[in-house]
Amino acid sequence: MELFEAIGRRHSYRGGFTDSAVGRGDLQAIVEAGLKAPSGKNEQTTRFVIVDDEAVLAAIRAMHPSNKAMQQCRAMIACIVDAEPEAIYEGYSFQVEDCAAAVENMLLAVTALGYATVWVDGWLRVKGNAAAIGGLLAVPKAKVIRIVLPIGVPAEKYPQPKKKPFTERAYFNKYSAG
Ligand SMILES: Cc1cc2nc3c(=O)[nH]c(=O)nc-3n(C[C@H](O)[C@H](O)[C@H](O)COP(=O)(O)O)c2cc1C
């Protein structure tokens, strides 16, 4: 799939998945896209755990009853950052940005390969969910799962939210409040 087509087709998918597996070759290609993302000072801080073990997936699926994609995913990618990221430039850490850049690359790769996913982030931060999944995946205590991507072949049509037009959010040369 051509890049701009993948960008145009990408959307968050919270529907059900078919029984089709996500092959390891595709999972590796998706994560390789994440590895190629930019990162602050090229520190490449994000780590990834790719989950395709049915027993582990079953345990994770049971944890998020309101999100069908989480309940039915055929694979999952957990994106991991330091719990207390080190400042690497003038007192700033870029680990969250590093992780977000990698995730966007992976969302596009997921779309290009015909799968669907959703950026799950907020849910991880409450009720100890990140730590619970981290325990299942042997994530060290000094690290935290910041984003998970439940992946599969979409079983239903899921609405793609409209985006505001260019003129409402982008300007040439000068910010325009109008
Ligand atoms: C930082 C961030 C956090 C997000 N957290 C969640 C989340 O916890 N659960 C979820 O279902 N979607 C989450 N999303 C997906 C957004 O809800 C989604 O991108 C937004 O509604 C726009 O829809 P679209 O991705 O289909 O364009 C998150 C997206 C971002 C960028």
The ligand as an ORCA input file, in Angstrom:
! r2SCAN-3c Opt
* xyz 0 1
  C      -1.971      9.645     23.133
  C      -3.140      8.789     22.684
  C      -3.798      8.007     23.620
  C      -4.872      7.181     23.227
  N      -5.443      6.358     24.150
  C      -6.455      5.551     23.750
  C      -7.016      4.612     24.660
  O      -6.578      4.479     25.794
  N      -8.045      3.844     24.233
  C      -8.538      3.942     22.965
  O      -9.483      3.216     22.638
  N      -8.026      4.818     22.073
  C      -6.997      5.609     22.429
  N      -6.412      6.456     21.523
  C      -6.951      6.547     20.165
  C      -7.729      7.853     19.990
  O      -8.940      7.782     20.724
  C      -7.986      8.079     18.492
  O      -6.750      8.237     17.837
  C      -8.854      9.293     18.242
  O     -10.157      9.104     18.739
  C      -8.938      9.631     16.753
  O      -9.432      8.525     16.043
  P      -8.601      7.847     14.868
  O      -7.366      7.230     15.468
  O      -9.540      6.810     14.318
  O      -8.220      8.907     13.875
  C      -5.329      7.236     21.883
  C      -4.636      8.018     20.948
  C      -3.545      8.771     21.338
  C      -2.764      9.554     20.285
*
